Amino acid sequence: MEMRELMVPAAQTATRIVRAIPADRLGAPSPCPEWDVRGVINHLIFWTGRGATAARKEQPPQGPGEDHDFTADGDWAGLYAAKARESAEAWTDPAAWEGHTSLTGTAPGMPAAIIGGMLFSEYVLHGWDLAVATGQDAEFPQEMVERAYAHLVETAEMGRRYGAFGPEVKVPEPAPLLDRLLGLAGRDPQWKP
C-alpha cells in the first residue's frame, strides 16, 4: 500500500488521539521538550491546516500565525479533525505527490513526496507524542509505522538540520519498529510524563 493510501487512516488515528485529550491535560509535558500538550496541538493544527493547499499546489490559507493558541478558540479537537481530514484526503490524489510544493507558500518549495511524507509522519509521531503525554494507547498499525520509518530513514538528517528533530536516540535493532522510528526522530521511546 502506498503512503497516499494510508493518509486518511493515519489522520483518523491522530484525530482519535486528539479527541480523547481532556482539556485539563493541555498543560501537561510532552516528549517534545519545547512544547507541552497544548503546543503540540497548536503545531498540528497550524501545519496540518496547510497540508491540503500544499497537496493542491496552492498558496497556504490566510489566518492566525504559528504562534496562535488554537486551543483557546473553542472546539480545538474538532478543528484539528476537520483540518486532518481535509489534508489527508487531498494527499490521496496521486498528483499531489508529483512536482514541488510548499507548506509556507515559498517557491520553489520541496519535492511534493517529501512534504506528503512529512505530513504523514506527523500523524504518527505527534500522535504518539500526544498519546503518551495523556495516558492513551500509543499503538499504530504496523503498515503506518513501516511507511513513516521508511520516510524518516531518508529525511531525518534534513529534519535535524531544520530543527524538526532532536539528536537521534539510539534504539537497539531488535526493538519494535515503532521504537526505532521514535529514536530516529529524536524521541525516547521510554518517555513518561
Secondary structure, DSSP 8 states (H G I E B T S, - for coil): --HHHHHHHHHHHHHHHHHT--GGGTTSB-SSTT-BHHHHHHHHHHHHTTHHHHHTT-----S--TT--GGGSS-HHHHHHHHHHHHHHHTTSGGGGSSEE-SS--SS-EEHHHHHHHHHHHHHHHHHHHHHHTT------HHHHHHHHHHHHHHHHHHHHTTSS-S-----TTS-HHHHHHHHTT--TT---
